Amino acid sequence: MNISQFQQLLEERGIHLSSVQLEQFETYYRLLVEWNEKMNLTAITDHGEVYEKHFYDSISAAFFQDFNSIHTVCDVGAGAGFPSIPLKICFPHLHVTIVDSLQKRITFLSHLVDELGLEQVSLYHDRAETFGKREQIRESFDLVTARAVARISILNEFCLPLVKEKGRFIAMKGSSAPEELKNGEKSFQLLGGKVNRIEHFQLPFEKSERYIILIDKVNKTPKKYPRKPSTPVKSPLE
């Protein structure tokens, strides 16, 4: 995917990028590759593949969710900034909070945010299990996102405690999504979430499957969740 194709495909979805925003994506790519030589941020470094498999893929959440109507977004386990930084570039009004368990990734993201000139981006070095217990953080976000972090039953425990009532969690998944949803039914019931709908599409050139799972927060999450660090992974709510 070249830059023109990237721009055109987003325009077809109603997302129009200015020259400044396009330059921000180019800067993002350059910094990602530079820092990837010092630390493991991504296995994908080819220009076209980064644009399709990272940038376009991240923005695909906005094909099915109106980001103009929300203000606060939390990205759990963002890694090199996906999906939150591409979404922030496209929708500058968003106040984005990123939490990641590795300090080196937070260091990269801090540099990236500065170089891109992004405002209203908060970075936290923390585990999702403890972050979701913070009094001023818990159940405070309009929208929570997670991409390529863990299976649904685990993700729900990481993310739903952060979503405000009547807010939404968007899980961005690959081909394993249908099976994960079957195994995750118990976690939805326990944590106050309900699947609104499931969107399925393929990346335009690489053609790999993608699922966008839109989950509404219909009830408050019981205070005992999330459980202690590592417990959700070792003993999922299945």
C-alpha positions in Angstrom: 0.0 0.0 0.0 1.5 3.3 -1.0 0.6 6.7 0.4 -1.8 7.6 -2.4 -3.7 4.3 -1.9 -3.7 4.8 1.8 -5.2 8.3 1.4 -7.7 7.3 -1.2 -9.0 4.2 0.8 -9.5 6.4 3.9 -11.3 9.0 1.8 -13.7 6.3 0.6 -14.5 5.7 4.3 -15.0 9.4 4.9 -11.7 10.1 6.5 -9.9 13.0 4.8 -6.2 13.6 5.7 -4.5 17.0 5.3 -0.9 17.3 4.1 0.1 17.8 7.7 -1.5 14.6 8.8 0.1 12.7 5.9 3.5 14.1 6.9 2.8 12.9 10.5 2.3 9.3 9.2 5.6 9.5 7.3 7.4 10.8 10.4 5.7 7.9 12.4 7.0 5.4 9.9 10.6 6.8 10.0 10.7 6.8 13.8 9.2 3.4 14.0 11.9 1.9 11.8 14.7 3.9 13.5 13.7 2.8 17.0 13.0 -0.7 15.9 16.8 -1.1 15.3 17.3 -0.5 19.0 14.3 -2.3 20.5 11.7 -4.8 19.3 8.7 -2.7 18.3 7.5 -4.6 15.2 8.4 -7.4 12.9 6.9 -5.3 10.0 9.2 -2.6 8.7 8.5 -2.5 4.9 6.9 0.9 4.1 3.9 -0.5 2.3 3.3 -3.2 4.9 3.5 -0.7 7.8 0.9 1.5 6.1 -1.5 -1.4 5.5 -0.9 -3.7 8.5 -0.3 -1.1 11.1 -1.7 2.4 10.0 -4.7 1.4 7.9 -5.5 -1.6 10.2 -5.5 0.7 13.3 -7.7 3.3 11.6 -10.2 0.6 10.6 -11.9 0.9 14.0 -13.2 4.2 12.7 -15.0 2.5 9.8 -17.5 1.2 12.3 -17.4 3.6 15.2 -18.0 7.4 15.0 -14.9 8.9 16.6 -16.2 12.4 16.2 -18.8 11.8 18.9 -16.3 10.6 21.6 -13.6 12.4 23.5 -11.6 10.1 25.8 -9.9 6.9 24.5 -7.8 4.5 26.4 -5.5 2.1 24.5 -4.5 -1.0 26.5 -1.2 -2.6 25.5 -0.6 -0.2 22.7 3.0 -1.4 22.0 4.3 0.9 19.3 1.1 3.0 19.4 -1.4 0.9 17.6 -4.3 1.6 17.2 -4.4 4.8 19.3 -1.7 7.0 17.6 -3.0 6.5 14.0 -6.5 7.3 15.3 -5.2 10.4 17.2 -3.6 11.6 14.0 -6.9 11.2 12.1 -9.0 12.6 14.9 -6.9 15.3 16.7 -9.7 16.2 19.1 -9.4 12.9 21.0 -7.8 12.8 24.4 -5.8 9.6 24.3 -4.5 7.6 27.2 -2.0 4.8 26.5 -1.0 2.1 29.1 1.7 -0.4 28.4 3.6 -2.7 30.7 7.1 -2.1 29.2 8.9 1.2 30.0 11.0 1.1 26.8 7.8 1.2 24.7 6.5 4.2 26.7 9.9 5.9 26.1 9.4 5.4 22.4 5.8 6.6 22.5 6.8 9.7 24.5 9.4 10.6 21.8 6.9 9.8 19.1 4.2 12.1 20.6 6.7 14.9 20.9 8.0 14.5 17.3 4.5 14.4 15.9 3.4 17.4 17.9 0.4 15.6 19.4 -1.4 17.2 22.3 -3.7 15.5 24.9 -1.9 12.2 24.9 -1.2 10.7 28.4 1.2 7.8 28.7 1.3 5.3 31.6 3.8 2.6 32.4 1.6 0.1 34.2 -0.1 -3.3 33.9 -3.7 -3.3 32.9 -4.7 -5.2 36.0 -3.4 -2.4 38.3 -4.3 0.5 36.0 -7.9 -0.6 36.1 -7.9 -0.3 39.9 -6.9 3.4 39.9 -9.8 5.3 41.4 -9.7 8.3 39.0 -9.1 6.1 36.0 -11.5 3.2 36.5 -14.7 3.5 34.5 -13.8 6.9 33.1 -13.3 6.4 29.4 -15.8 6.8 26.5 -14.0 4.2 24.5 -11.3 1.6 25.2 -9.3 -0.2 22.5 -7.0 -3.2 22.3 -5.3 -4.7 19.3 -3.3 -7.9 19.2 -3.0 -8.1 23.0 -4.7 -11.2 24.3 -7.8 -13.4 23.6 -11.3 -11.9 24.3 -11.9 -13.5 27.8 -8.6 -11.9 29.0 -9.1 -8.6 27.1 -12.5 -8.1 28.7 -11.0 -8.2 32.2 -8.2 -5.8 31.1 -10.4 -3.3 29.3 -14.1 -3.4 30.5 -13.2 -2.0 34.0 -11.8 1.1 32.3 -15.0 1.8 30.2 -17.6 4.1 31.7 -21.2 2.9 31.8 -22.8 3.3 28.4 -19.3 3.6 26.9 -17.7 1.1 24.6 -14.8 -1.3 24.2 -13.5 -2.1 20.7 -11.5 -5.3 20.4 -9.5 -5.5 17.1 -8.9 -9.2 16.3 -7.8 -11.5 13.5 -9.2 -14.8 12.3 -9.5 -16.4 15.7 -12.2 -13.9 16.8 -15.3 -16.2 16.4 -13.9 -19.0 18.5 -12.7 -16.5 21.1 -16.1 -14.9 21.4 -17.7 -18.3 22.1 -15.2 -18.9 24.9 -15.6 -15.4 26.3 -19.3 -15.4 27.0 -18.8 -15.8 30.7 -16.5 -12.8 30.9 -19.0 -10.5 29.3 -21.6 -11.4 31.8 -19.3 -11.0 34.8 -17.7 -7.7 33.7 -20.7 -5.8 32.5 -20.2 -6.0 28.7 -22.5 -6.9 25.9 -21.5 -7.5 22.3 -23.2 -4.8 20.2 -22.1 -6.1 16.8 -19.2 -7.8 15.0 -17.7 -6.4 11.8 -15.6 -8.5 9.5 -13.4 -7.4 6.6 -10.2 -8.1 4.8 -7.1 -5.8 4.5 -7.3 -4.4 1.0 -4.1 -5.8 -0.5 -2.7 -8.4 1.9 -6.3 -9.8 2.3 -5.9 -11.2 5.9 -9.1 -11.3 7.9 -10.0 -8.7 10.5 -12.8 -8.5 13.1 -13.9 -5.4 14.8 -15.9 -6.4 17.9 -17.9 -3.5 19.4 -18.8 -4.2 23.0 -21.1 -1.9 25.0 -20.7 -1.4 28.7 -24.2 -2.1 30.0 -23.4 -2.6 33.7 -20.7 -1.5 36.2 -17.8 -3.9 36.6 -17.7 -5.5 40.0 -14.9 -4.1 42.1 -13.0 -7.4 42.4 -12.1 -7.1 38.7 -9.5 -6.9 37.3 -7.9 -9.5 39.5 -4.2 -9.4 40.6 -1.5 -9.2 37.9 -1.1 -12.4 35.8 -4.3 -13.9 37.2 -6.4 -13.1 34.2 -3.9 -14.7 31.9 -3.4 -17.8 34.0 -7.0 -18.2 34.9 -9.2 -16.6 32.2 -13.0 -16.1 32.9 -14.1 -18.9 30.6 
